[in-house]
Amino acid sequence: MIKPRCLLYNLPMFLSADNKLKPCCFLNTTKQWKEFIEWGKQRGFNVEHDLDITLYTVETIIESPTWKGLIASFSQENQGDAIAGRSSPPECYNSCGPDSYTSTSNTAKHSDYKEE
């Protein structure tokens, strides 16, 4: 199951140099971004258009089909099995899924997470 750090710890969104508002910095590398675009195409989303900050406000982007589809993909009933049918983007599994990296707090420097 994916435990999205972006939602659990209120991690910041990422504004890339190509004016795309990305859900997190894990999607900024070329390989991961291309996989995310392909994930969107397979689901009928126009990722590059929906996340273009020169066309839309932040509020509009987070209400876009791409953003809402990503958030919906995190729900347990949408996870699919380990081999086929995964509904979340590959990088979400790599960075926030089972056996993903860990840190002392599992958060980025600019989150609102407080250690107890």
N, C-alpha and C positions, 0 to 999 in steps of 0.2 A: 504494500500500500504506500502511496506517495504521501509524505507529510510536507506539504509545500511551505518552505521557510518564508516565502513572500507573504503568505497569509497568516501563518502561525505566529510570526514574530514581527509583523508589520515592517518587513524589509523594504527599502526604497526601490522604486521603479528605476529603470535605466534609460536615459536619453542618449541615443547613439549619435555619432557624428553624421550619420546619414538621415537624421531627423525622424527616427522611429522611436516611439516610446515603448520600450520593451518591459515585460513583467519583472525581469531581474537581469543582473549582469551575466548570469550563466548563459544567456541566449545571445550574447554579443559577439562571440567569436564567429568567424565566417562559416565554419562547418555546422555549428549548432544553429545558427540563424537560417542557413539553407534547409536544414532538417525541419526547423519550425515552420518555414514557409511551405515545405512539402506536406507536413502534417496538416496545415491549414487547407491547402489545395484538396487534399484527400477528403476533407469534410465540407468543402464548398465555401471556405472562407478566403477572402482576399486580404491576407495578412499585411502586405506592404501598404495597401491602401488604408485599411482600418486603423493601423497604428501610426500613420503619418501625422506628426505634430504640426506640420505646415498647413494641413487641411482641417484638422479638428482640435478641439480643446481636450484637455486631460479628461474632463468629465464625459465628453462624447466618446473618447477612445475606450474608457473603461465600461461603457455601455454598448460597445460595438459587438457584432457577432463573434469576431475572433476572440476578444477578451472574455466574453461570457462563455464561449465554448471551451476555452482553456480552463476557466474556473470550474465549469461543470465536469470536465474530464477528471478532476481530482476526487470526485465523490466515489466512495467505495463500490457502489453498484456499477460504476462506469469503468472500473479498473481493468477488466478483462483478465485473461490468464497470462501466465509468464511467457508463453511462446507466441501466441497470436491474439489479435483483437485488442491490444493495448490502445486505450483511447487518449492517453496523455502523450505529449511530445517526448521523444527519446531523452532529451537532456533533463527533463523533469524526473525521469526514472534514475538517470545517472547521478544527479545532484541532490535529489530529495527523496528518492525511493529507498527500498531496502538495501542495506550495505553501502549507502552513499557515505561521503566523507563526514567526519565529525570534527568538532572543535570543542573547546571547553564550554562554550555556551550555545553552540549550533546556530550562531547568529552573525550578522555582519556588524561592523563597527557602528553604523548609524541606525540601528533598530531601536525599538523602545522596550526590548527585553530587559528584565531586571533579574539578576541571579539572586536566589534566596539564601 
